[in-house]
Amino acid sequence: QVQLVESGGGQVQAGGSLILSCAISGHTLISYGMGWFRQSPGKERECVAAVSWNGGSTYYSDPVKGRFTIAREDAMNTISLRMNTLIREGPAVYYCAAAQSFMRVTAGGVKYWGQGTQVTLSS
C-alpha cells in the first residue's frame, strides 16, 4: 500500500525556520500532485502548499506565501516543505498528501494522507 511518512517536525523558536520532509513508498505516484496541509487546534485542515508532478505548478495559501517553499524530488520519492519566519503559525500538525492531479490537492480530493508531524513554536 502507499505510505506517506512525514518527518522533521518539532519545536522551533518564533521567527525561525524548519524543513519538513515526506517519504513516499509502496507505489510510484506518477503524475500525482503533492501537497502539505496543516491543522491547528479547533480549525479545519487546510492546504498550505502544493506542487504538480513535474514541479511546473505550485500553490501556496495566502498566510504562507513568500515564507514557505515546497519542493519535489521524484527520483528520491520525497517532497519537502521549507518554512521560514515562523511567527504566528500556532501549534499544528502538518500532513503530507497525494492526489491524482495538482488541482485535486484539496481536502476533499486527496487520495493518500500521511500521519502528520507536529510543529510547535517555542515560548
KAGINOR-V390679 format. One record per run of one state. SS is the DSSP state (A for helix, B for strand, O for the rest). FROM is the first residue (numbers start at 1). TO is the last residue. If there is no record, write none. Layout:
ss = (SS	SS)
from = (FROM	FROM)
to = (TO	TO)
This chain:
ss = (O	B	O	B	O	B	O	B	O	B	O	B	O	A	O	B	A	O	B	O	B	O	A	O	B	O	B	O)
from = (1	3	8	10	14	16	26	33	41	46	52	58	61	62	65	68	74	77	78	87	92	100	102	105	112	114	117	123)
to = (2	7	9	13	15	25	32	40	45	51	57	60	61	64	67	73	76	77	86	91	99	101	104	111	113	116	122	123)
